[in-house]
């Protein structure tokens, strides 16, 4: 019944590594006991790779996406306005100190700003009609209204060769806005023909 709008998958910015994007320098930390042995330049020496919340934020290019129903340029204020988003975790890969690192972003909550001064925060990503779970009812007509979605993500990572996921402290938020739409009211008029059909 509804025509869905596809979600957009996030993708890394071309030519932008994590170090370049943040302008950071990553140091090395020895994982074994320190000694006075001279550095022989052995590239196989174990290294600990860490990622901060701020650094991880540079890797997630887009949010979880907005799909609204109806998807057209007009929304009837007497009808339920349905929205939902994509709850799938995002994965990005970056390289630090020559080590490939997989970073996972998981959405945990969603704040919908409806464009009429009200908001809804939920852990439910919503579902399409007829199983909708996140809806809004507008009360007044308006033009060029938009819905804004702020998604909150938790993040973890694991370097290549390390099967343990490491949680990154803090959360990351992404914000995106829908295409504009007008809020309209439907008015019914009873014509002479309609009255006659009803026996009036």
C-alpha atoms as one frame of an Amber mdcrd trajectory, in Angstrom:
protein
   0.000   0.000   0.000   2.844   2.342   0.812   5.811   3.239  -1.290   8.895
   2.996   0.926  11.864   5.278   0.612  15.141   3.313   0.749  17.559   3.725
   3.565  21.012   5.036   2.858  23.980   3.002   3.945  26.841   4.911   5.462
  30.232   4.752   3.723  33.690   6.033   4.592  34.778   9.343   3.085  37.139
   8.640   0.202  40.762   9.337   0.930  40.118  10.154   4.594  41.777   7.828
   7.064  41.038   8.030  10.755  44.377   9.658  11.562  44.010  12.247   8.786
  40.402  13.039   9.714  41.245  13.706  13.339  44.745  15.050  12.891  45.818
  12.742  15.695  49.011  10.910  16.383  48.649   7.397  17.718  51.407   6.151
  20.041  52.628   2.621  20.668  52.376   0.762  23.932  54.351  -2.373  24.674
  52.153  -5.240  25.811  54.976  -7.160  27.515  57.329  -6.196  30.341  59.749
  -3.395  29.534  63.477  -4.103  29.382  66.663  -2.392  28.216  66.981  -4.357
  24.986  67.763  -1.985  22.118  65.025  -1.483  19.528  65.943  -3.722  16.612
  63.112  -2.443  14.416  61.259  -5.743  14.653  57.886  -4.985  13.027  56.285
  -8.038  14.648  56.503  -6.513  18.128  53.014  -6.607  19.742  51.157  -3.300
  19.804  47.965  -2.165  21.522  45.560  -0.264  19.275  42.961   1.988  20.902
  40.193   4.205  19.495  38.471   7.055  21.320  34.836   8.028  20.997  35.775
  11.217  19.162  37.888   9.323  16.654  35.140   6.752  16.037  32.649   9.549
  15.312  34.620  10.505  12.204  33.924   7.094  10.676  30.111   7.101  10.690
  29.063   9.132   7.670  25.270   8.976   7.896  22.481   8.157  10.310  19.996
   5.303  10.442  17.719   6.796   7.772  14.162   8.153   7.766  11.196   6.509
   6.070   7.832   8.223   6.443   4.336   7.188   5.458   2.741   8.724   3.533
   5.929   9.532   1.584   4.419  12.242  -0.635   4.390  16.056  -0.364   1.135
  16.229   1.670   0.167  14.785   5.060  -3.438  14.822   6.273  -3.572  16.042
   9.871  -6.452  13.712  10.808  -4.407  10.652   9.827  -1.532   8.927  11.652
   1.863  10.046  10.371   4.066   6.925  10.393   7.872   6.887  10.613  10.506
   4.222  10.992  14.251   3.800  10.634  16.840   1.097  10.027  18.093  -0.488
  13.293  20.898  -2.458  11.613  24.362  -2.037  13.152  26.905  -0.251  10.955
  30.450  -1.491  10.340  33.453   0.505   9.198  37.091  -0.467   8.769  40.064
   1.783   9.356  43.828   1.295   9.674  45.834   2.366  12.729  49.565   1.724
  13.116  49.377  -0.568  10.110  46.645  -2.660  11.742  43.189  -3.082  10.232
  40.466  -2.261  12.790  36.765  -3.120  12.500  34.465  -0.581  14.198  30.815
  -1.416  14.947  28.101   1.199  15.565  24.831   0.009  17.160  21.775   2.311
  17.403  20.240   2.393  20.888  17.662   5.195  20.861  15.867   7.514  18.452
  14.555  11.043  18.980  11.984  12.242  16.443  11.396  15.997  16.168   8.112
  16.448  14.327   8.531  20.041  13.183   5.636  21.300  15.329   7.603  21.851
  18.529   7.102  18.318  19.883   9.488  15.349  20.092   9.335  11.626  20.778
  12.259   9.587  22.148  12.094   5.813  21.937  14.235   2.692  21.671  11.788
   1.377  19.060  12.965   1.960  15.463   9.349   1.800  14.271   7.711  -0.359
  11.595   5.838   0.262   8.332   2.069   0.142   7.888   0.079  -1.859   8.924
   2.320  -2.757  11.885   3.365   0.796  12.708   4.634   1.507  16.227   5.965
   5.080  15.968   3.338   7.601  14.840   2.422  11.258  15.261  -0.835  13.167
  14.866  -0.523  16.777  13.746  -3.157  19.246  14.954  -2.671  22.243  12.659
  -2.074  22.863   8.978   1.363  24.113   7.928   3.707  24.196   4.951   7.249
  22.927   4.406   7.325  20.868   7.605  10.205  18.438   8.156  10.877  15.586
  10.562  14.329  15.356  12.154  15.763  12.117  13.533  18.613  12.043  16.053
  20.016   8.532  16.498  22.216   7.607  19.468  24.867   4.912  18.878  27.143
   2.835  21.073  30.465   1.787  19.591  32.970  -1.045  19.912  35.996  -2.201
  17.915  38.440  -5.032  17.446  41.816  -4.955  15.657  42.657  -7.622  13.116
  43.890 -10.766  14.853  42.083  -9.857  18.089  38.758 -11.678  18.522  37.781
  -9.591  21.554  35.456  -6.626  21.042  36.523  -3.511  22.983  33.772  -1.090
  24.054  34.351   2.610  23.400  33.171   4.800  26.270  30.416   7.309  25.576
  27.900   7.540  22.737  27.758   9.069  19.278  24.764  10.874  17.748  23.802
  11.427  14.136  21.095  13.825  12.920  19.197  13.818   9.644  16.125  15.562
   8.243  13.326  14.328   5.997  12.155  15.980   2.800   9.570  18.753   3.459
   5.822  18.177   3.336   2.646  20.214   3.833   0.108  19.496   6.558  -3.392
  19.683   5.099  -6.961  19.264   6.292  -9.593  17.350   4.322 -13.031  18.973
   4.283 -16.063  17.037   3.057 -18.963  18.800   1.363 -22.399  17.190   1.046
 -23.789  17.837  -2.458 -27.412  17.697  -3.610 -26.740  14.421  -5.413 -25.249
  12.921  -2.258 -28.266  13.997  -0.238 -30.641  12.474  -2.765 -28.659   9.219
  -2.727 -29.097   9.117   1.039 -32.870   9.700   0.698 -32.828  13.296   1.966
